[in-house]
């Protein structure tokens, strides 16, 4: 999409573009892998809202910071400290608002990695396919793709090994460019103002909206 390519590196947090060279294969999971995935599902599905600070390092090395607010299912706000861009999600759309005119641009939510993060329930054995899992002394790294669109890129979800708290993620686009996101000061189930997720004019595009 020409519009996607025109967006600045900020949107790499949740957008991928291009066509992958091949479809990634599912991982061969061990009993330990399956047990860890079940524990992660219970942890992630146990909260409805989340508020966190983030630090993003984009493929070109740019560093951005800001706040992320999630209310599952379906709602997320990414507020960059650089105030000329906000990313919002609705149940169907990722909305990018940037610049002084603040005219929203819309992308189908399920065409972006953000669709994984705001699901009502995360299940690794259904429409999210695990293509890799590895552990270090302190972290568990789970690489996933959308089962229906594995060539859109993949996301590596990073969890603290002891607490299973979400520590961040890495978005890998189809050209293997990495966008790394680190979370800090995370709060689970805080009260969130519904206005955080309100859209300009409260308007959403029709299903056939021309992007």
N, C-alpha and C positions, 0 to 999 in steps of 0.2 A: 504494500500500500504506500503510495507516495506520501500521504499525510503522515503515516507512522514514521517514515524516514525523516520527515521534516521536523519532528518533535525533538527537543533538546535532550541531552543525556539524562536529565532528571527523570523522564518517564521510563527509563530502563529499569526502574525499580519494579515495575509490574507489567511491562510490555516486551514482547519479543517480535521480531520480524524475520522474513525470509523463509527459505525452504531448506530443511535439513537434508544432508546427503543420504542418510539411511535412518530406518526406524529402530530405536533402541530396544534391546531385548529385555524381557523381564528377568529379575534376579532369581537365582536359585537360593531360596531362603532356608536357613537352618532352623532347628528348633529354638535356638537362642534368638535368632532374628525375629521369628514369629512372636515369641513371648515379649520381646522389646516393642514390637509394633503394636501389640495389644495394649501394653502399658501406656504407650504414647497416645493411642486413640482415646483411652480413658481419661488421660490428663487433658488433652486438647478439647475433647468434647465435654469436659466438666465445667467449662466457663462459657458465659454468653457474651461478656464484654471484656475489652482489653484496652489499656492505654499504655503507651511506651514511647520513649525517645528512640530515635534511630540515627545511625551514621551510615551513609551510603558511599561506596567507592565505585564509580562507574568505569566502564571499559577503558576510557581514555585517561583515567587517573583522577578525574574530578571528584572532590569530596563535598557532600551535601549533608546537612543535618535537619532534623525536624521532629514532628510528632506524628504518631499513628494512633488512630482510634478505630476499634473494630466492634461492631455489634452484630453478632451472628443471629440469624442467617442473613447474608447478603450485603451488609452495610460496612463500609470502610471509608475513612477520611485520612488522607496523607497530606499534612500541612508542612511544607518546607519552610525553614527559617528564612530563606529567600522568598519574599512574600508575593512574587509574581506568578506562582503556580500552586494550585491545589488539585489533588486527585480525589475523586469521590467514586463510590460504587453504589448502584441500586441493585435490585434483584437480577436485572438483566444486563446492565450497562456499566462500563467504566467511563467516567466523564472526566476530561482534562480541561481545567480552566486556567488560562494563562494570559499574561499581558494586561495592559490597562483596560482594554475593551472587555476582557473577561468573557469572551464568547465561548461557550462550552463546545467541546468536540467529543463525539460519542464513539465507543468501540464495544462490540459484544463482549460481555464479561467473560464468557467461557472461552474466548479466544486469547485470554491473558492468564498468566500465572496467578493473578489476584483472585481468579475464580476458585482456586484451591483453598486459599486462606480464609475465605468467608463462607464456606459451605456450612449448612446446618449441622452436618455431622461428617467428619472425615473418616473414611473407611479405606484402608490400604488394599483390600481384597475386592474392590468393586470397580468404580470408574476412575480411580487413581491407581496407576500401576507403579510398583516399586521396581526400579531398575538397578538399584545398588544400596547397600547399607554397610557402613564401616564404623569402627569405634576407635577412640583414643582413650587415654586415661580419664579424661574429663568430659568428653563429648560423644554424641551419637549423630552421625550424618546419614540422612535418609534421602536418597535421590528418587524423585517421582516425576512422572509425566501423566498427562491426561490420556486415559486409555483410548478415547475416541479421536485424539489429535496428537499423537506422540511426536510429530515432526515440528510442532510449534516451539519446541525448546523444552528445557527441563528445569526443575527447581530443586535445590538441595536444601532440605530443612535441617536445621542444626539445633540439637537439644542438649541441655545439661545432663550428663549421664546419671547423676545422683537424684536430682529433683525432677527431671524430665521437663523443666521449663524451656520454652522456646527461646533460644539465644540469638536467632537470626536466620538468614537464608541467603543462598546464592542463586541468582537467576542466570542460566546458561542459555544464550540465544542459539538459533540454528547454525550460526557461524562460530560457535564456541567462544563467544565473547562473554566475559563474566561481569556481573554486577553484584557486589557483595554488600550485604546489609547486616549490621550489628545492632542488637537491641540492648537497651539499658533502662533502669528505673521502671521496669515493667510492673503494672498493677493489673490483677485479674478481678473481674466483676466490679469495677468502679461504676458509680452512677454516671451516665453520659447524657448530656443535653441533646435531645432529638434534633435541635437546630444544627448540630455539627454535620448532619447528613442531608440537610435541605439543599435542593438544587435551585439554580437561578430561575426565578419565575415559576418554580415547581413544575417545570415542563420536562417530559421525557419524549424521545423520538418514537415514531411508530415503528413497527417491526421492519418496515421497508425503508427506514431512514437512510438517505444517501450520505455516506461518510466521505 
